[in-house]
Amino acid sequence: MELIEDGEGSLTKAEGKLNPSDFALWKSSKPGEPFWDSPWGKGRPGWHIECSVMASDFVGEGMDIHSGGIDLAFPHHDNELAQSEAHFDCKQWVNYFLHTGHLHIEGQKMSKSLKNFITIDEALAKYSSRQLRLTFALVQWNNNLDFKESLLHEVRSIESTLNKFFKNIRALKLDNEHKVESGVIISKKFSKLEKKLLDDLSVAKLKVRAAFCDNLATPFAVRALMDLVNSSNTYISGVGADIRVDPLIQVVKYITKILNILGFQTRQDQLGCVVQLP
C-alpha cells in the first residue's frame, strides 16, 4: 500500500475507489488545473495511461524491451501492463523489463531535497567521461550505484593500470619490429609460459562471455579483463629476454575489443591506449 500511495502521487490520487489497488485512467480537473474535453467531462489522463499511450503510439500492440528505474516496477509498470493488455486484448504487452538501480551519493539516495545531488556538468568538471563510464561499468546496471570516493579511487587505479599496460605492450611491439628490421631472428615457437598466457586469454574470453550472458554483468567482465592484464604482466616479468610479443598482441586486441563494446573507445585521446594495432 505504501508503494501504491507513492506511485499514485499527490496529483493522481483518485477519490471514491472501489478497491485500494484501483488507479485512475482519467482524472477530472479541479479549478485552475489543465484539462481536455472528453466524454467523461473536462480532465486529464492518469499518469499511468500516459506512458501506455506514448509507447503504443511508437511500437504498436507490444514491445520487446521496456525500461525504467526500479521505483517504477510497481505500481507504475504493473498498471501499464493491466491497461495495455486489456486494451489490446493480449496476454503479454512487454517481453522484458529492465529496471535500473538508483544513484546514491556516499550512501544516500541522490535527491534535491537532501541537497546531495551532482549535475552532469559538475561531474564532468571533476571526472573525465571515461572515468564516469568505468564507474558505471563497475556496478551491476540493476543495482544501486553508490557514487563515493572509494569507488572513484578504484576507477582511477584500473584506468592507470590499463594505460601502463598498453604503453608497455606498444614499447615491446616496437622493439620487436626493430629487431626484425635489424635481421635478428626471433623464434616463433611458444614455450610453456606463452601457452599459459594464451590459456589465460581463453579463460578470460569464457568469463567475459558468461558475464555478459548473466544479466549484462559488466563488473565481472571488467574484472576478468584486469585478471588478464595481471597474467600478461606476470608473463612479461617472468619470461625475461625470451619474450614473445605475439600472444601479448592477441591479449591487447581482445581487451580493446571488449572495452569498445563497453563504450570505452580505445583511441589514444580517449582511453590513453597508445597501442596502434590493425
Secondary structure, 3 states (H helix, E strand, C coil): CHHHHHHHCCCCCCCCCCCCCCCCCEEECCCCCCCECCCCCCEEECHHHHHHHHHHHHHCCCEEEEEEEHHHHHHHHHHHHHHHHHHHCCCCCEEEEEEECCEEECCEECCCCCCCCCCHHHHHHHCCHHHHHHHHHCCCCCCCEEECHHHHHHHHHHHHHHHHHHHHHHHHHHHHHHHHHCCCCCCCCCCHHHHHHHHHHHHHHHHHHHHHHCCCCHHHHHHHHHHHHHHHHHHHHHHHHHCCHHHHHHHHHHHHHHHHHCCCCCCHHHHCCCCCCC
